Amino acid sequence: MTSATKVIHDFLAAHRREAEGFLADLVRMPSDNPPGDCAPHAERTARLLEGMGFTVERHAVSQEAVTATGMASCVNLVVRVRFGERGGATIALNAHGDVVPPGRGWTADPYGAEVRDGVMYGRGVAVSKSDFATYTFALRALLAAAAKGARFEGAVELHFTYDEEVGGAIGPRWLLAQGISKPDYVISAGFAYGITTAHNGCLHLEVEVTGKSGHAAEPEKGVDALEAATGVLAGLYALRKSYAHTRSAVPGIASPTLVVGLVRGGINTNVVPDNVVFRIDRRIILEENPAEVEAALTANIRELAAKWPGIRVEVRRILLAVPFVPIAGQDRLVSALQRHGEAILGEPLRTHGVPIYTDARLYTSAGVPAVLYGAGPRTLVEANGHRADEKLVLEDLHKATLVVALALSDLLQ
């Protein structure tokens, strides 16, 4: 064990309780998105980081851009630490502090950060406030090693953003577009027992079906938008079944999927409904072209609606997230994480894809190699991510932090 490696091990072992307390503090402050009023959480995080000695840049997004995203407030945090006088890579560590609302079925307070048998419970404890702690303490361990004489060349940045749950447009994409950061590599929030090197894209469409209202006693004098929407939905569900025949070659990713997750419409029980709106989530595998997927699905919807006389249909894009695909340079991140992960976790760190979409795609779309790696179990389901009783085994937090710190040590030498 080198002297730098020993300092990193010793520092993290001595600061386990502090890392857990930092995470608990972040979980106890709500940052649900929606409604997306996340600036208070960012300020709390910034103050905690400043208490550790970091200089924190607060990058407030314009209210116009925030409102257009459907949020109430958004401030992105950036911390920059330079090692050596010049040269070396800049490695960004990105995690998001916005979370989905808790929903029902919790056995613990969603904002309580309760710990039972070494497991912390709370909304965002795994996705992805945990990696605020992972990355912060990995960077602190690196600083401790540098203070003891370890020589590193390059820079580490913390990118703590607040809009991942609504697409990332005013988080990582905004930081890159504004020229606030130009990293060479990115490690983005993930789980401890595997390295995510690819993930699905996602298309969200809003479909509005419009007919003509009428009295329920004379329904033939109206044009029933709900009846037409039901027909369109039946056609979409039939289309969904055909997706099973399209298979991805990436381990961890199966087939395209389609879900209608929201429906609203109608006026009253005794009125022929004149308007129905529903939203579609269509997951895009790496082998598909996102533009072609959108064009084909839109055409399918219009063709299905055309079967209903007097019906008008409008299709609006809400989100188009391109897939996260491997690009040149990603292998360097993978190699560094795998080298230390196997020793610390006692098993190989394998690469895989996942069917979700994340902020990592925004970095690779800008030409920056990225992987997903951080604190958590093997699967999102094990963590109860986006479900009741979201949880994190605290030992996984500490192991992931050590893996990231040692990987950074390698990458900066």
N, C-alpha and C positions, 0 to 999 in steps of 0.2 A: 504494500500500500504506500503510495507516494505521500509526501508531507501534505500536499494540497488536498488529496483525497481524504486523508485522516482529519484534516481541519473541517472539511465539509461534513463528514460523518459526525464528528464531535459536536459541531455547531447545531446541526439539525436534531441530534439526540437531546441536546440541552434545551432546545426551544420547542419541543413537542407541544407542551401545554399552551405556550403562547400562540402557536399556529392554530390550535383548536379554538382558543379564545377569539382570535381574529375572525375565523370562519363563523363562529357563533354570533359574533357582533353583526356580521353581514346578513346572516339569516334572520336575525331578530328585527331587522328593519325591512318592511315590505317594499318591493319594487315590481309589483305586478304589472304586466303589460298584455292586454289592456288593464287599466286605463293608460298606463305608460307615463306616469308622473315620476320620472326616475332621477331627476336632478338632486332631490334630497339624499337619495342613497349614494349617488356619486360624491356628494359633498362629505357625507359621513366616511366613505372609503378614503377620500383624499386626506381627511384629517387623521385617520388612523395611520396611513402611510407616512404622513409628515411626522407623526409621533415616533416613527421608526427611523427618522432621519432622511427620508427621501424628499427630493424636490418634485412636486407634482404639478404638471401642466393641466389646467382645466380648459377644455375646448368646448364651449357652448355652441350648439347648433342653432341657427336662426329659427325663430318661432314659426316662420312661414314653412320652412322645410319640415319642422317637427309636426306641425298640424297636417301637412300633406301626407305624412306617414301614418297619421292616426294616433299620434302620441300627444302628451301634454307638455313634457319637458324632457330634454336630453342633453347631458354633458358627458363628453368622452374624456377619459383620463389617460395621460401619457407620462410615464417615468422613463428617463434616459440615464443610463450609467455607462460611462466610458472606461475601458481598461486599456492601459498603454497609451502612448502618445499619438499614434496614428496607425492606420492599416487595420486589417482584420475585418471580419464580417460583422454586420449588424443583425442581431437575432431578436425578433419581436415575439413576445409571449402574449397571446390574445385570449381573453375570456370575457363572457358577457354577464352583466349583473341584472339584466331584466329577466323576469320569470313569468311563467303562465300563472293565472290565478289558482288558488288552492283547490277549489271544487269541494265535493262532499266526500265523506267516508273516512276522515282522519281519526286515528286513535291518539294522536299527539297534537299539540298546538302547532299549526303550520309555521308560526313565527316564534316558536319557543326554543329551538335548537336543543331540544331535550336529548340527553345521552342515556341510552340503555345498553348495557353489556357491550360497551365499546362501539356502539353505533349511534350516530347523530341523526335526528329526524328534523325535517323542516323543508319548506318550499325553497328550492334553489340550492339545497345543501350538496347536491350532486351535479346539477345542471344550471349554471356552472360556477356558482359562488365558491365551490370547493377549489377551483383552479385559480381564483384570486389568491387563495392561501398557498397553493402549490407553487405558483410562479413567484410570488412575493418572497417566500422563504427560501426558494432555490436561489434567487438573486442575492438575498442576504447571506446565504452560505458562501456564495462565490466572493462576495465582498470580504467576508471573514478570512477566506483563504488568501485573497490578495493582500489583506492587511498583515498576514503572516509571511509575506514574501513570495507567494505564488505569482508567476508571470503570465498574464493573459493579454491578448491583443484583439481588440474589437469592441463591440458595444452590445448591451442588452437593453431592450425597451419593454416596458409593460404597456400593453394596450388594453385597458379595461373599458369596454363599450356597453351600450345600453339599448340596443334595438334589434338584437338577434331574433327575438320572437316575432318580429314583423318584417324581417328580411335583410337587415344589415345595411340598408342604403345610407343611413345617417350615422353609422358606426364605422366599421373598417373601410367601407368604400369611400366614405366622406373623408376620413383621415388621409387616405391615399390620394384622392382627387385634389384635396387642398394642399398637397405637398407637405403635410405636417410630418409624415414619416415615409422613409424610403428603405425599408428593410431588405436584407439579402435572403433571409430565411424566416420562417414563421412556425412556431409550435402553437397550436390552437387547442382549446379545451377538449378533452377526451377522457378515456378511461385507462386504468393502469395496466390491464392484462393483455393489451393488444395495441397495435399502432394502426390507426385508420389512414389509409392512403388514397381512398376514393369514396365518393358517396353520390347518391341520386341527386338529380335536379328536381325542381318542383314548379308546376304551373297552377296558379289559382285563377279561376274565371268566375265572374258573376254573370248569371243569366237572368234576364228580365223578360217574362212572358206577359204580354198585355192583350186583354180582350175587351169586353164591353159589359158593364154592370147591367143587371136587370132584377126584377122582382122574382123572388123564389117561387111565387105562385104562377109565374109565366116564364120559366127558364129559357124557353125557346126564343124569347125576344132579346136575350143577352148573348154574349160570346164568352163561354166559361174558360177563363184563363187557367183555373186549377185543373180542369179536365185535360186541357192541352199540355200543361206542365207535367201531369202524371204520365201522359203518353211519351213525352220527351224523356222523362226520367226512366221509364221502362226501357226505352231504346238505349239509353246510356248504360243501364245495368247489364243489358245484353252485350253491349260492346265491351264492358269490363271483363266479362267472362273470356273473351277472346284474347285478352292480354296474357293469359297464362301460357300461351303458346310462344311468347317472346321471352327468351331467357338471356340473362346477362352472364358473361363469362367471368365476372369479378366475384371472388368468394365473398359471401356475406350479403350479396345483392341478388335478388331472385328475378322478379318480373316487374313491368310497369303496373301501377295500381291507380284506381280511381275511386274517390269517395265523395259523396254529396254530404257535406257536413253542416249545412245551414239552409233552412227553408223558412220563408215568411210570406204572408199574403192574405188576401181576403178583406172584406169590409165588415160583414156581420153574418150571423147564422142564416138570416132570411134574405140574403142578397147574393146574386150570382157574382162570384169573384171576378174582378176585372184586372187583377194584377197579382203575379206571383214572382218572387225573386228567390233564386237558390244559388249556392256557391259550391264550386267543384274544386277538389284537390286532386291533381293528376301528377303522380310521381314519374320522373323521367330517368331511365337507366342510362348508363354511360354510352351505350351503343346507339342511342337515339339522338336525332338532331332536334334541339328544343324548338326552333322556329317551325320546323315541319310538324312537330307534335301539336303546337298551338294551332296552326293552320288547319290540320286535319280534324282536330276536335271541334273547332269552331264550325267547320263545314258540316260535320256530323250533326251538330245541334241545329243548325239552320235547316238542314234537310229533314230532320225529324219534325221540327215545328211547322214546316211547309205543308204537312199533311192535314193541318187543322185550319179550315177556312175562317177568315176574319181575325186570325191571330198574328200579332207582330212579336218578333223576338229581337232582343239586343244582347250582345255578348261583349263584356268588358274584361280586360285583363286587370287583375289585382296585383299579381306577382308572377315574375318569371325568374326563377333561380336556376342558373345553369349548373350542371353536375360538377363536382370536384374531381378533377382528373390528375393523375401523376404528371409532373413535368420535370425537366432536367434539373438536377440538384437535390431532388427529394431524397434520393438514396443516401446522401450524406447525413441527413437528419435521422433517417431510419437506422443507419449503421451505428450512430452514436447512442441512440436510445436502446437498441438491441444489445449492444455491448455491455451495458450496465444493467439493463432490465433483467436479463437472465440470471445474473449473479444475485441481484437483490430479491427478485420474486421467486427464484428457484424453478423457473420454467422459461422456455423460449418466448420472446415477445414476437408474435407472428403479425404480419401485415394482413389487412382485410379491408373490405368495403362495408358500408352501412347504408340502409335505405332512407335514412333521414337526410336533411340538408342543413348545412351550418355556415358560419361566417368564413371558414377556411377557403371556400370557393372564391371569395372576393379577392383574396390574396393571389391565388393561382391565376385567376382571370387577369390580374395585373402583372403576371409574369414572375411572381415570387413563389419559390418552392415552399410547400407547407405540408405538415402532417397534423393529425389530431392525437394528442397524448396528454393525459392528466390523471386526476384522482377518480377512482371509481371501480366498480366490479367488471365483469366480463360483458354484460349486456345492459341496455337501458332498462329492460324489464326488471332485472335484479335490483336496480337502484330505485325502482318505482318512479322513474323519470316521467314528469307530466301526469303523475297519478297521485292518489292519496298515499300518505306515509312515505314520501320521498326520503331516502336514507343514504348514508355513507358510512361504511366501515372506516373508522378513524385510522386504523393501521394501514389501509390502502392510501389514505392521504399522505401519510409519512413516507411510505415506500415510493410513491410516485414523485414526491418532492425530492427525494434522494436521487432517483433515476434522472430527473430533469437537471438537477444541479450538476451531477457528474457528466452528463451529456454536454451541458454548456461548457464545462471545464475543458472537455476534449475539443469542442468546436472552436473555442477561442484560443487554442494553443497553436 
